[in-house]
Amino acid sequence: ADVVVTDRLGPVGVLDELPASVQVIDVGKVPGHHRFTQAQIGDLLVEHAQRGRNVVRLKGGDPFVYGRGGEEVIACRNAGVPVTVVPGVSSALAAPAAAGIPLTHRGVVGSVLVMNGQDGFSNAALSGLREATCTVVVLMGVGVLGDLTTAALTAGVDPALPAAIIENGTLPTQRVTHATLATLAAAAAERGVKAPAVI
């Protein structure tokens, strides 16, 4: 790589192994603060590639699961920049597995729905939770956890439904909070749960 464009949630430890000649550009977004818009990130990738530089877009997890990778690929392809995507493993799958929580289990639950917490529950998610036929995995939901649990309870989901929050999944700092749907928000507040976390 000549240029590495990175996020705060990517595997940033590898940046220390790069030669000093590699330009590292941090475009990481934090809740409520974006130094670069998504359009600017796309423009940055294209600009460096069109200057003949080998550009790596370093992201954590699967860039196509709430990672905006699709938008970045489109920006590059629209500008005639060839792209190779190296698949990753989404935190939606990795964090529960690292915490010992199966998302499906024969005879118990046979489907999984991954959602963005900021968008709130879809009818499909609520139906799956009410009927206990679906494990719902929530990304980017820590800040709206109270709203999510209230919405689920109001929609008739069992208050005793097992729930968990995995902070820093797969990392040495991983921490798991187990609770029920009815007690999850209070348990998270008591333990000081912080993003990044998978619910």
C-alpha positions as CSV (number, residue, x, y, z in Angstrom):
1,A,0.0,0.0,0.0
2,D,1.0,3.6,-0.7
3,V,-2.0,4.9,1.2
4,V,-4.1,3.3,4.0
5,V,-7.5,4.9,4.7
6,T,-8.6,3.6,8.1
7,D,-11.4,3.7,10.6
8,R,-11.3,3.8,14.4
9,L,-12.9,0.3,14.6
10,G,-10.6,-1.3,12.1
11,P,-7.6,-3.5,13.1
12,V,-5.4,-0.4,13.7
13,G,-2.6,-2.5,15.3
14,V,-1.4,-3.4,11.9
15,L,-0.7,0.2,11.1
16,D,2.4,0.1,13.4
17,E,3.9,-2.5,11.1
18,L,3.7,-0.3,8.0
19,P,6.8,1.3,6.5
20,A,7.1,5.1,7.3
21,S,6.6,5.8,3.6
22,V,2.9,4.7,3.8
23,Q,0.5,7.5,4.2
24,V,-2.2,6.7,6.8
25,I,-5.4,8.7,6.7
26,D,-7.8,8.3,9.6
27,V,-11.4,8.9,8.5
28,G,-12.9,7.2,11.6
29,K,-16.4,8.4,12.6
30,V,-17.5,8.6,16.2
31,P,-21.1,9.0,17.2
32,G,-22.0,12.6,16.7
33,H,-18.7,13.6,15.0
34,H,-17.7,12.9,11.4
35,R,-14.4,14.5,10.3
36,F,-15.1,13.2,6.8
37,T,-18.5,12.7,5.1
38,Q,-19.1,9.4,3.3
39,A,-18.9,11.3,0.0
40,Q,-15.5,12.8,1.0
41,I,-14.2,9.3,1.9
42,G,-15.2,8.0,-1.5
43,D,-13.5,11.1,-3.1
44,L,-10.4,10.5,-1.1
45,L,-10.1,6.8,-2.2
46,V,-10.6,7.8,-5.9
47,E,-8.2,10.8,-5.8
48,H,-5.3,8.7,-4.4
49,A,-6.0,5.8,-6.8
50,Q,-6.2,8.1,-9.8
51,R,-2.8,9.4,-8.8
52,G,-1.4,5.9,-9.4
53,R,-1.2,5.0,-5.7
54,N,-2.1,1.6,-4.2
55,V,-4.9,2.4,-1.8
56,V,-6.0,0.1,1.0
57,R,-9.3,0.9,2.8
58,L,-8.9,-0.7,6.2
59,K,-12.2,-1.5,7.9
60,G,-13.2,-3.8,10.7
61,G,-15.5,-6.7,10.3
62,D,-17.5,-7.2,7.0
63,P,-17.4,-3.9,5.0
64,F,-20.8,-4.8,3.5
65,V,-22.7,-5.2,6.8
66,Y,-23.4,-1.7,8.0
67,G,-19.8,-0.8,7.0
68,R,-20.6,1.5,4.1
69,G,-18.3,-0.6,2.0
70,G,-20.8,-0.8,-0.8
71,E,-21.0,3.0,-1.1
72,E,-17.2,3.2,-1.3
73,V,-16.9,0.5,-3.9
74,I,-19.6,2.3,-6.0
75,A,-17.7,5.6,-5.7
76,C,-14.5,3.9,-7.0
77,R,-16.2,1.9,-9.8
78,N,-18.1,5.0,-11.0
79,A,-14.7,6.7,-11.3
80,G,-13.2,3.8,-13.2
81,V,-11.1,2.6,-10.2
82,P,-10.8,-1.2,-10.0
83,V,-11.5,-2.6,-6.5
84,T,-10.8,-5.9,-4.8
85,V,-12.8,-6.6,-1.7
86,V,-11.2,-8.8,1.0
87,P,-14.1,-10.3,3.0
88,G,-14.2,-9.9,6.7
89,V,-16.4,-11.3,9.5
90,S,-19.1,-9.1,10.8
91,S,-19.2,-8.3,14.5
92,A,-22.8,-9.4,14.3
93,L,-21.5,-13.0,13.9
94,A,-18.1,-12.8,15.6
95,A,-19.0,-11.1,18.9
96,P,-21.8,-13.5,19.9
97,A,-19.6,-16.5,18.9
98,A,-16.7,-15.1,20.9
99,A,-19.1,-14.8,23.9
100,G,-20.3,-18.4,23.5
101,I,-23.8,-17.3,22.4
102,P,-25.1,-19.3,19.4
103,L,-27.3,-17.3,17.1
104,T,-29.1,-20.4,15.9
105,H,-29.6,-23.6,17.8
106,R,-31.4,-26.7,16.6
107,G,-34.8,-27.0,18.2
108,V,-34.6,-23.6,19.7
109,V,-34.2,-20.9,17.0
110,G,-33.5,-21.2,13.3
111,S,-33.1,-17.7,12.0
112,V,-31.1,-14.5,12.5
113,L,-31.9,-10.9,11.8
114,V,-29.2,-8.3,11.9
115,M,-30.3,-4.7,12.3
116,N,-29.0,-1.2,12.9
117,G,-30.3,0.0,16.2
118,Q,-30.6,3.6,15.0
119,D,-33.3,2.5,12.6
120,G,-35.4,0.8,15.3
121,F,-37.2,-2.5,15.1
122,S,-38.8,-3.6,11.8
123,N,-42.1,-5.6,11.9
124,A,-40.1,-8.7,11.0
125,A,-37.7,-8.3,13.9
126,L,-40.6,-7.8,16.4
127,S,-42.5,-10.7,15.0
128,G,-39.4,-13.0,15.3
129,L,-38.8,-11.9,18.9
130,R,-42.5,-12.3,19.9
131,E,-42.7,-15.7,18.4
132,A,-39.2,-16.7,19.6
133,T,-38.3,-17.9,16.1
134,C,-35.5,-15.4,15.5
135,T,-32.4,-14.2,17.2
136,V,-32.1,-10.4,16.6
137,V,-28.6,-8.9,16.6
138,V,-28.5,-5.2,17.0
139,L,-25.5,-3.2,15.8
140,M,-25.0,0.5,16.7
141,G,-27.7,0.3,19.4
142,V,-26.1,1.2,22.7
143,G,-27.2,4.8,22.6
144,V,-30.8,3.8,21.9
145,L,-31.0,0.7,24.1
146,G,-33.7,2.1,26.3
147,D,-35.9,3.0,23.3
148,L,-35.3,-0.4,21.8
149,T,-36.2,-2.4,24.9
150,T,-39.3,-0.2,25.5
151,A,-40.4,-0.7,21.9
152,A,-40.0,-4.5,22.1
153,L,-41.9,-4.7,25.4
154,T,-44.6,-2.5,24.1
155,A,-44.9,-4.7,21.0
156,G,-45.5,-7.8,23.3
157,V,-42.1,-9.4,23.4
158,D,-41.6,-11.6,26.5
159,P,-39.9,-9.5,29.2
160,A,-38.0,-12.6,30.3
161,L,-36.4,-13.1,26.8
162,P,-32.7,-13.7,27.3
163,A,-30.5,-10.8,26.1
164,A,-26.8,-9.9,26.1
165,I,-24.5,-7.1,25.2
166,I,-21.0,-7.9,24.0
167,E,-18.6,-5.0,24.3
168,N,-15.3,-5.1,22.3
169,G,-16.2,-8.5,20.9
170,T,-13.2,-10.8,20.2
171,L,-10.7,-8.4,21.8
172,P,-8.9,-8.9,25.1
173,T,-11.2,-6.2,26.6
174,Q,-14.3,-8.1,25.7
175,R,-17.0,-7.9,28.3
176,V,-20.5,-9.6,28.3
177,T,-23.5,-8.3,30.1
178,H,-26.3,-10.9,30.4
179,A,-29.9,-9.9,31.3
180,T,-33.5,-10.2,30.3
181,L,-35.1,-7.9,27.8
182,A,-36.9,-6.2,30.7
183,T,-33.7,-5.6,32.7
184,L,-31.2,-5.1,29.8
185,A,-31.2,-1.3,29.8
186,A,-30.8,-1.1,33.6
187,A,-28.0,-3.7,33.6
188,A,-26.2,-1.8,30.8
189,A,-26.5,1.5,32.7
190,E,-25.3,-0.1,35.9
191,R,-22.2,-1.6,34.2
192,G,-21.5,1.5,32.2
193,V,-21.7,-0.3,28.8
194,K,-20.1,1.6,26.0
195,A,-19.9,1.3,22.2
196,P,-18.7,-0.6,20.3
197,A,-21.0,-3.3,21.4
198,V,-23.3,-5.9,19.9
199,I,-26.7,-6.5,21.4
